[in-house]
Amino acid sequence: MFGIGQPINPNDLTLGNCPPVGEDTAAQVLIYEAELHMCGSQLMMTNVALIYTYTLNYNPSPVGYSPVVRTTQAAVIVECHYPRKHNVSSLPLDPLWVPFSAVKMAEEFLYFTMKLMTDDWMYERPSYQYFLGDHIHIEVTVKQYFHVPLRVFMDRCVATLSPDAASSPYYVFIDNIGCLIDAKITGSDSRFMPRSEDNKLQFQLEAFRFQDTSSGLIYITCHLKATHSANVIDSQHRACSYIGGWKEANGVDAACASCESGDVAPYVPPAVTFGAVPATPGGGVTLPAPGYSKLPYNPPRKVRDVAQSETVLEWEGDVTLGPIPIMETKLSKTEV
C-alpha cells in the first residue's frame, strides 16, 4: 500500500466498519460488497449526482508473532458518484419481435468510455492516486452494439484543476487532431500504445502537477471521435506519438506529418464549439459528474465528409475523467 515492498494483511483494511469479502490475488484487488447506506457511509446530493462517502481505514497489525509494525495507520476518503440523470435503454432485452423503430434507434446507439488501467492493461485500476514519475495508463473505447465496426480516436485532451475543461490553468497534451505532444514538449515517455482493437485506444501519460498550485488533483477531458474502421488512417484520423520522431498507433506514420508542422487549428476549449455544433458545453452532451468516466452517447453528433465519394459518418464528443490525485514523490532520508 505504501510502496515499500512490505505486504499488508487484507484484514487490516476496512471500508468504514466493513471488512473485505474477497480478494483477487492475481490483480492485487480487495473486494468490498455492501449496501450503499452501510459501512458508515455519508450521503451527499448535488444537482447532478448522489455521492456516498466512505473512509478506508488501515490499521496495521503486528508482523508475525512480534510486537512491531512496519507501516503506519492511514485513512483514505472514498467517494462513489452516481449520476441522478440517466439515459435509459432497453438494449439488454432480447424480445422475440423487434419493431422497425427500435432497430433504427439501435443502429445509432454508441457509448464512449475512458478509464484508468493497471500497468499490464488487463484490469481497470482500482485507485486513482499516482505519484510524480508514475505512468498513468488510460484506455478509451467505443461500444458499438448493432453498429458497423468502428475505430476510436482522440482529437484533443486537456488537463485542468477542475471538471471545467475551459478553466485555467490548463495543459493540452493531445492536440492537432490526434498528436500526443507531451513527449515533444517536455521530453516525457508519454505515448500511444500500438492499437490492438479498432474500437479501443490506449495511451500512457507521465504524471505531472501544475506549478504553483497546492492541489495535486487533475481532471482530464478528451474530445473523442469514432468512424468506420474501414476508413483510411490520415491526418484527420490518427493517434500519433513522438518517439524520436512521430509514430502512428496503427503503423501509418505518414499520417503524422502535420504533427511536426502544426498545420492544424489550435486548441479550442470545450466551452466553445468544435466544428459546426451549436455552442453548448461539452459539444452538446452533458459532462459526467467528477469521478464518473462513462458518457452515454445517444444521440451522437454525425459528421458527413462531402469531399469523399461515399458518405463517411463520424460520432464525436467530450469525456471527462477525474479527479486524479498526483502526489509528490517521497524522498527517503539518508544519513551522511
C-alpha positions in Angstrom: 0.0 0.0 0.0 2.9 2.4 0.8 5.2 1.2 -2.0 7.9 0.0 0.4 7.7 -3.7 -0.5 6.1 -4.7 2.8 2.9 -6.6 2.1 -0.2 -5.8 4.1 -2.7 -8.0 5.7 -6.1 -7.7 3.9 -7.9 -7.8 7.2 -6.1 -4.6 8.3 -8.1 -2.7 5.6 -11.7 -1.9 6.3 -14.2 0.2 4.4 -15.7 2.0 7.4 -16.5 -0.9 9.6 -16.9 -3.4 6.8 -14.1 -6.0 6.1 -13.3 -7.2 2.5 -15.5 -10.1 1.3 -13.0 -11.4 -1.2 -9.6 -11.0 -2.8 -8.3 -11.3 -6.4 -4.6 -12.1 -5.7 -3.7 -12.0 -9.4 -4.9 -8.5 -9.8 -4.0 -7.5 -6.3 -7.5 -6.3 -5.6 -9.6 -6.4 -2.5 -13.3 -6.7 -3.0 -15.8 -4.9 -0.7 -19.5 -5.6 -1.1 -22.2 -3.9 0.9 -25.4 -1.8 0.6 -24.7 1.8 -0.1 -26.0 3.1 3.2 -23.9 0.6 5.2 -20.2 0.7 6.3 -20.7 4.1 8.0 -21.3 5.9 4.7 -22.4 9.5 4.4 -24.8 10.7 1.6 -24.5 14.0 -0.1 -26.6 15.1 -3.1 -25.7 17.6 -5.8 -27.6 18.8 -8.8 -26.1 16.0 -10.9 -25.1 13.2 -8.6 -25.7 11.2 -5.4 -22.4 10.9 -3.6 -21.7 8.2 -1.0 -18.6 8.9 1.1 -16.7 6.2 3.0 -13.5 6.0 5.0 -11.0 3.3 4.0 -9.2 2.6 7.3 -5.8 0.9 7.5 -4.8 -0.3 11.0 -1.6 -2.4 10.7 -1.4 -5.5 12.9 2.0 -6.7 14.3 4.3 -8.6 11.9 4.2 -12.3 12.6 4.4 -13.0 16.3 6.5 -9.9 17.0 5.2 -6.7 18.7 6.4 -4.5 15.9 4.7 -2.9 12.8 6.5 -1.6 9.7 3.7 0.7 8.4 1.6 3.4 10.0 -2.1 3.9 10.3 -3.9 5.6 7.4 -7.4 6.8 6.4 -8.4 7.4 2.8 -11.6 9.0 1.8 -13.5 7.1 -0.9 -16.4 8.7 -2.9 -18.9 6.8 -5.1 -20.7 9.1 -7.6 -24.0 8.0 -9.0 -25.5 10.3 -11.7 -29.0 11.5 -10.9 -29.8 11.6 -14.6 -29.5 8.6 -16.9 -30.1 7.6 -20.5 -32.3 4.5 -20.2 -32.1 1.9 -22.9 -33.9 -1.4 -23.5 -31.0 -2.9 -25.5 -30.2 -5.6 -22.9 -33.6 -7.1 -23.5 -33.9 -9.6 -26.3 -37.6 -9.7 -27.4 -38.9 -12.3 -29.9 -40.0 -9.4 -32.2 -38.2 -6.1 -32.8 -40.2 -3.2 -34.1 -38.6 -1.2 -37.0 -38.3 2.0 -34.9 -36.2 0.1 -32.3 -33.9 -1.3 -34.9 -33.2 2.2 -36.3 -32.5 3.5 -32.8 -30.1 0.7 -32.0 -28.2 1.4 -35.2 -27.4 4.9 -33.9 -26.6 3.9 -30.3 -23.0 4.4 -29.3 -21.2 4.5 -25.9 -17.8 6.1 -25.2 -15.8 5.2 -22.0 -12.5 6.5 -20.7 -10.9 4.7 -17.7 -7.7 4.2 -15.8 -6.0 0.8 -16.3 -3.4 -1.3 -14.4 0.2 -1.3 -15.7 -0.4 -4.5 -17.6 -3.6 -3.1 -19.2 -5.5 -6.2 -18.0 -7.8 -4.6 -15.5 -9.4 -1.2 -14.6 -7.3 0.4 -11.9 -8.9 0.4 -8.5 -7.1 3.5 -7.3 -7.0 7.0 -8.9 -3.9 8.1 -6.9 -0.5 8.4 -8.6 2.9 9.8 -7.7 5.2 12.0 -9.8 7.2 9.8 -12.1 4.4 7.2 -12.4 2.8 6.4 -15.8 -1.0 7.0 -16.0 -2.5 4.3 -18.2 -5.7 5.4 -19.9 -7.9 3.4 -22.2 -10.8 4.8 -24.3 -13.3 2.6 -26.0 -16.4 2.9 -28.1 -19.1 0.3 -27.7 -21.0 -0.1 -30.9 -23.8 -2.6 -30.2 -25.6 -3.2 -33.5 -23.5 -0.7 -35.4 -20.9 -1.2 -38.1 -17.3 -1.8 -36.9 -15.8 1.4 -35.6 -12.4 2.9 -34.8 -12.0 5.4 -32.0 -9.6 8.4 -32.0 -8.7 11.1 -29.6 -8.5 14.5 -31.3 -7.6 16.6 -28.2 -7.0 16.1 -24.5 -6.6 18.8 -21.8 -5.8 18.6 -18.1 -7.3 21.1 -15.7 -7.6 21.6 -11.9 -11.4 21.3 -12.1 -14.0 19.4 -14.1 -14.5 22.5 -16.2 -12.3 21.9 -19.3 -12.4 25.6 -20.1 -10.9 26.6 -16.7 -7.4 28.0 -16.1 -4.7 26.8 -15.8 -4.9 24.1 -18.4 -2.4 21.9 -20.2 -3.1 20.5 -23.6 -1.2 17.2 -24.1 -3.0 15.8 -27.2 -3.6 18.4 -29.9 -3.6 18.9 -33.7 -6.1 16.1 -34.2 -4.5 13.1 -32.5 -0.9 14.2 -31.8 0.3 13.4 -28.3 2.6 16.3 -27.9 3.6 15.9 -24.2 6.8 14.0 -25.1 7.7 16.5 -27.7 7.3 19.4 -25.3 8.6 18.0 -22.0 10.7 15.0 -23.1 8.4 12.6 -21.2 7.7 9.0 -22.0 4.0 9.7 -22.8 2.8 7.8 -25.9 0.0 5.9 -27.6 0.3 2.1 -27.3 0.1 0.0 -30.5 -3.5 -0.4 -31.3 -4.8 -4.0 -30.6 -8.5 -3.4 -31.4 -10.1 -0.7 -33.6 -12.7 0.2 -31.0 -10.1 0.7 -28.3 -7.2 3.2 -27.9 -4.6 3.1 -25.1 -2.0 5.7 -24.1 0.4 6.3 -21.2 0.8 9.8 -19.7 3.7 10.6 -17.4 2.2 12.0 -14.2 2.5 15.8 -13.6 1.3 18.5 -11.3 0.5 22.2 -12.1 3.2 24.6 -11.0 2.5 26.9 -8.0 -0.7 25.1 -7.0 -1.3 23.4 -3.7 -3.9 21.0 -5.2 -2.5 17.8 -6.7 -5.8 16.9 -8.3 -6.2 17.0 -12.1 -9.1 16.3 -14.4 -8.6 15.1 -18.0 -11.1 16.0 -20.7 -10.7 14.4 -24.1 -12.5 15.0 -27.4 -13.2 11.6 -28.8 -14.2 10.6 -32.3 -15.4 7.3 -33.8 -15.6 6.4 -37.5 -16.0 3.3 -39.7 -13.0 1.0 -39.2 -12.7 0.6 -43.0 -11.8 4.3 -43.4 -8.1 5.1 -44.0 -5.7 6.4 -41.3 -5.0 10.0 -42.4 -4.2 13.5 -40.9 -7.8 13.7 -39.7 -7.9 10.2 -38.2 -4.7 9.2 -36.3 -3.1 8.5 -33.0 0.5 9.9 -33.1 3.2 9.7 -30.5 6.6 11.4 -30.5 9.2 8.6 -30.0 12.4 10.1 -31.6 10.0 11.0 -34.4 6.3 10.7 -35.0 4.8 7.2 -34.9 1.2 6.2 -35.5 -0.6 3.6 -33.3 -1.7 1.7 -36.4 1.7 1.9 -38.1 0.7 4.5 -40.7 3.4 7.0 -39.7 2.9 9.2 -42.8 -0.4 10.3 -41.3 1.6 12.1 -38.6 3.4 14.5 -40.9 1.4 17.6 -39.9 2.0 16.9 -36.2 5.5 18.4 -36.7 4.4 21.3 -38.9 1.4 22.1 -36.7 -0.7 22.8 -39.8 -3.9 22.2 -37.8 -6.2 24.6 -35.9 -5.0 25.3 -32.3 -6.8 24.0 -29.2 -10.3 25.4 -28.6 -11.7 24.9 -25.0 -14.8 22.7 -24.9 -16.9 25.7 -23.8 -16.6 26.8 -27.4 -18.0 24.7 -30.2 -16.0 22.1 -32.1 -16.9 22.2 -35.7 -20.4 23.2 -36.6 -22.2 22.0 -33.4 -24.3 24.7 -31.6 -22.3 26.4 -28.9 -23.2 24.3 -25.8 -20.7 23.0 -23.2 -19.3 19.6 -24.0 -20.3 19.6 -27.6 -24.0 19.3 -26.9 -23.5 16.4 -24.4 -23.8 16.8 -20.7 -20.4 16.1 -19.0 -20.5 13.4 -16.2 -20.0 14.2 -12.6 -16.4 14.3 -11.2 -15.1 10.8 -10.9 -17.6 9.3 -13.4 -15.8 8.3 -16.5 -18.6 6.9 -18.7 -20.5 9.1 -21.1 -23.8 7.7 -22.6 -23.7 8.8 -26.2 -27.2 8.9 -27.6 -27.9 10.7 -29.9 -24.3 11.3 -31.2 -23.1 14.0 -33.4 -22.8 12.9 -37.0 -20.4 14.4 -39.5 -20.6 13.8 -43.2 -17.5 14.2 -45.2 -18.7 15.6 -48.5 -15.2 15.6 -50.0 -15.4 11.9 -50.5 -17.5 9.9 -52.9 -19.0 7.8 -50.2 -20.7 9.3 -47.1 -18.4 9.0 -44.1 -20.3 9.1 -40.7 -18.4 10.2 -37.6 -19.6 10.5 -34.0 -17.7 12.7 -31.6 -18.0 14.3 -28.1 -16.2 15.0 -24.8 -15.5 12.7 -21.9 -14.1 13.8 -18.5 -12.0 11.6 -16.2 -11.2 12.6 -12.6 -10.4 13.7 -10.0 -6.9 12.1 -10.2 -4.7 12.9 -7.2 -1.0 13.3 -8.2 1.2 13.2 -5.1 4.7 14.4 -4.8 7.4 11.7 -4.7 8.5 10.9 -1.2 12.3 11.1 -0.7 13.9 8.7 1.6 16.1 10.0 4.5 19.8 9.4 4.0 22.3 9.7 6.8 25.5 11.5 6.0 
